[in-house]
Amino acid sequence: MQFDQVSICSVTHVDAPLRVTSAAIEDRLAATMQRLSLPKNLVYALTGITARRMWSEDIQPSDAATAAAERALAEARIDRRRVGVLVSTSVCRDYVEPSTACMVHGKLGLDRGCMNFDIGNACLGFFNGMEIVGNMIERGQVDYGLVVDGENSRFVVDRTIERLSGPDIDQPTFWAHFATLTLGSGGAAMLMCRSDLAPDAHRFRGGVTVAATENRDLCRGQVDHMITQSTDLLSSGIELAGKTWVEAERELGWRRDALDEYVVHQVSKAHTDKLVASLGLAPHKILATYVEYGNVGPAGVPLALSKAAELGRLRKGSRIGLMGIGSGLNCAMAEVIW
């Protein structure tokens, strides 16, 4: 899928304020780890994650998404009454209903004619949100659209630690829940628009997606727990990424030496290193966020893109490859010309 008239006016993030180290999580699991003869420093050794961020208990996913959206609107200097659609892609939700998008819409005070709804596709939700809003802009349905995401992993991580602290937990159960300990929190937002309305904005060329839903049972998440077959998930995800890269070469004309930056959904060091090695990517072209932020779900890619921009890694005209793999399995790759 390619777009001719779609640009990104702004992409922003907000960091959750509470820094929770992997060492602190292991302290809470010390009795279980000792009983199972698991070594200290296990979480960091296997994931490369030093810490992840959490919100306080009173912060809802819509609060994080709203804060990021306010920054996006301010940075773009756009009258919020011109926003024609708001899409929330959060895995975490305030309620089963109403939608998280409805909550963000109200908190932002957007126009009554601004369509708002949630979409969910695990860690690829933000990619899908960009495509949906891009399509609406391309066909002239709206001039401006917001894609937002707010994640608060505190509840699921706390419940998982409580579960793994039980006296009857065995090693298979520990490993099945281990990936949950990588989850972090944050917020992200992207304001998209018709290109002629913002000539200096960043062009969104479009993207490709490939499914491998025969792997749909490798990661299954609920509100209070997530069961993951980590080894199989990693190998199947990397295999799918290779197939998706072939589609990106065909649809977007990708070549490894032609892209200036890769913005990757990051789960852990092992996941990121395997992806780099498998696709032959240049490691210096990837800003590693997993070390301090862990796996931030669908907020991960826009958060990394925003941080890369803040650090001055992106220059006018740079070709930026966005990449993500989501449980299901699905893989998406897209391109932004900065």
N, C-alpha and C positions, 0 to 999 in steps of 0.2 A: 504494500500500500504506500503510495507516494502522494504528497501534498504539494500544491503550487502556491497557495495563498495563506499559509499558516505560519505564524511566528510566536515566539515566547517573549512576552514583555518583561517578565521577571520570574525568578525562581528563588524561593527563600526557605529557611528552616528555623526551627527553635529547638534548643537543647533542653532536655529535662534537667533540673538542677541537682538532683541527688546522685552522686557518684557511688556506685556499688561495685566493689572490686571482686574479682574472682576469688581472692583469698578470703574475703568476708563471707562469701557463699560457702566456701569449703569449711570455714569455722562452724557454720550452722549444721553442716553435714558430717562433722568430725567423727561422731560416734558410729554412724553407719559406715563411713569410709574405713575406719579402723577395723570394724567387725568384718568387712568384706576384703580386708587386706589390700585396699587401694592406696596408692602412694599420694603423698601431699603434693600440692601444686599441679594436680591432675587437670583441672579445668583449663588453666593457662597452657600447660604443656601440649594438650590436644587441640586447642582452639586458637591460641595466640591472643586471646581476649584478656586484657589486663583489667578492664572495667566495662560496665555498661551504665546507662543513665536511667533513672526512675523519677516519676512524678510523685508528689505527695498524694495521700489517699483521696483527697477531695478534688483532684483534678480529673476531669473527664476527657475522653478522646476528642470530643468536640471543642473543648477548651484549647487543647494543643493545636488542633487544626485551625481554629479561629485566630489564634495568635500568629501563626505562620501566614494566614491569609491577609491579616491586617498589614503585615510587613510587605507582602507582595503588592498589595494595592498602593501602599505608600511609596514603595520603590518605583512603581510604574507611573505614579501620579495620575491615576485614572479615576474618574468619578465612578463610584461603585454602582450608581444607578444604571450604568451602561453594561454591566455584567449580565449576560443573557442566560447563563447556565452555570450551575455549581454541581460538581460531582465529587462525592466523598468516596475514598477508596480504602478506608481504614478496616483492618481486620478486627481491631478492638472497637466496641460500640458502647455508647451510653446506655442504650436500651435495645430490646428486641424491636420495639417500635415506640415512637416514630423513628424515622431514619436519622442517622447522624448528620446527613446533609441538611435535613430540616432544622436541626439544632444550630448548625453553623450558619445557615441562611439567616435565621432569626437573630443570632448574636452579632452578625455583621450588619444587619439592617439593610439587606439587599431589597431590590425592587420586587413588588408582588408578581410581576411578570417574569421574574427570573426562575426558570425551571430548576428544580433541585432534586437529586436522588442519589442513592448509594449504588455502588457496584462492588462485587467481591470476586477476587480471583487470587487468593493467597497473596504471595509477595509480588505478583505481577499486576495487581489492581491499578497502580498508578500508571503503568504503561497503557492499560486498556482505557483508563480515563482520558489520557492524552489523545488516544486515537478517536474516541467518541467525540470529544470536544473539537478535535481537529476536523472531523467529518462535518460537524454542525457549522463550523466556520467556513469550510471549503464550499459547502452548498448554499451559503448565504443565510442560514437560519439565525445565526447570532454573529455579533461583531467581536464580543469578548466572552471568555469562559474561564472559570476557575476550577482547577483540580486540587483537592486538598486531602491531607492524610494526618491523622493523629493516633499515635500508638501509646498505650500505657500497659506495659507487660508486668507491672508490679504484682497484680493479683495472681496471674498464672504462675509466675516464678515463686511467689510465696507459698501457694498451695502445693506446688511441686516439691519444694524443700520440706514442707510438712509431711507430705506423702512419703518421701524418701527417708525421712527420719524414723519411720515406723520400724519396730523390732523384727518384723517378718520380711522385710525387703531383701530380695536376693540380687545377685549380680545381673541376671537378664533383665529384671525390672528396672534396676538402676540405669543400665545402658539404654533401655527403651525410652526413658525420660530425660536422658542426659542433654539432648539438644535443646530442651526448654531452658536450660541454664545459660544459654548463649543470648537469650532475647533481651533487647534493650527497648528504650522508649524515646519518643521524639515527635516532632511535627514538621510538616513540609507543605508547601503550596506553590502552585504555578499559575500565573495569569497568562492565558493565550489569547491571541487576537488575529484579525485579518491583517496580512502583511502590509498593505498599503496604509494602514492606520498608524503604523510604527515602523518606519523605514530602517531605523537603526536597531530594531529588535533582532532576536536570534531566530533564524529560520528553522522550523521543524520540518525536515524532509519527509518523515514517515518512518515506517518500520515493517518488520516481518515477525510472525509468530509460528511456532511449530508445536504440535501436541504429541505427547506420548502417554496417553491416559491409561495404557495397560499398567502403568506404575502408580495408579491413583491411590493405592493402599500403603505406600511406603511412608507417608507422613499424614497423620490424622489428628487434627487439633480440636479441642473443645475449650470452653471458657476457662476451665480450671486445670487442664492438662493437655499435653501433646505427646503422642506416641510416635516414635520415629525409628525406622530401620536405617540408621545413619550410613552404614557402609554401602548398602544397595542404593540408597538415595543419591549419594555422591557419585557413584559410578554411572548410574542411569542418567543423572543430570548432566554430567560432562559429555556423555555420548550424545544426548539431545542437543547440547550446545554446539557440538560439531556440525550436526545436521542444520541447525539454525544459521550458523555462519555461512554455509553454502548458499542458503536462501538469501542472506544479506549480500553476498557477493553478486548474486544474480539480479536482485531487485534494486539494491542501492549502490552497486558498483564498488563494494568494499574491497580494499586490499590492505594488508597489515601495515605497510609502510606509508599508506595514504592517510591514515587516521592519526590525529595529534594527541588524543586523550581517550581513555576508556573509563567510563563511569559504570561500575559493576555493583550489582546487588551482592553484598558481602555477608556470608554466614559465619565464616571463620577463616583462619590462615590456611588450613588444609584445603578448604573449598576454593579459596582465591588462588592459591598456588597451583592447584590441579587445573583450574580453568586457564590460567596463564600458560602453563606448560602444554596443555592439550591444543590450544588454539595458536600457540606460537606468538603470544602477545609480548610486548616489551614491558617488563615490570615497572619501569620508571614512569610509564604513562598512566599508571593507576594510583590514585590517592587512597591509601589504606585507611579506612575508617573503622574497621572491625576492632582494632586494638583498644580503642577507648569507648566505642559505642555499641559493640556487639552487632547482633542481627536486629535491625530496626524494621523488619517487615517491608511492606510496600513503601514506607517513607525512606528506605535506605538509598535508593537511586537519586531522588530529588535532593535529599540531604547531602549526599556526596557531591552532586553537581553544584549545589549552592556553596558548599565549603570550598570546592576547587576554584570557583569564581572569586570567592573572598580572598583566597591565597594568591591570586594572580596567575594561576596555572592556565587560564583560558584567555586566548587572544583573539582579536577580531579576525574572523575568517577561519578559525580553527574548526576542523572536522572532529566532532565528538561522537563516539560510539557509546550508546547506552545498552546495557546488557542485564538480563535478569532471568533466573530460573525459579519457578514457583511450584510448590507441591501440587501434584495432580497427575502427571507432570506437564508443565507448559514452559516454553522458553520464548523470550521476546528480545529482539534487538532493534534499535532505532537510532536515527542520526539527527543531530543538531549541528547546524553551522553557526558558530558563535559570531 
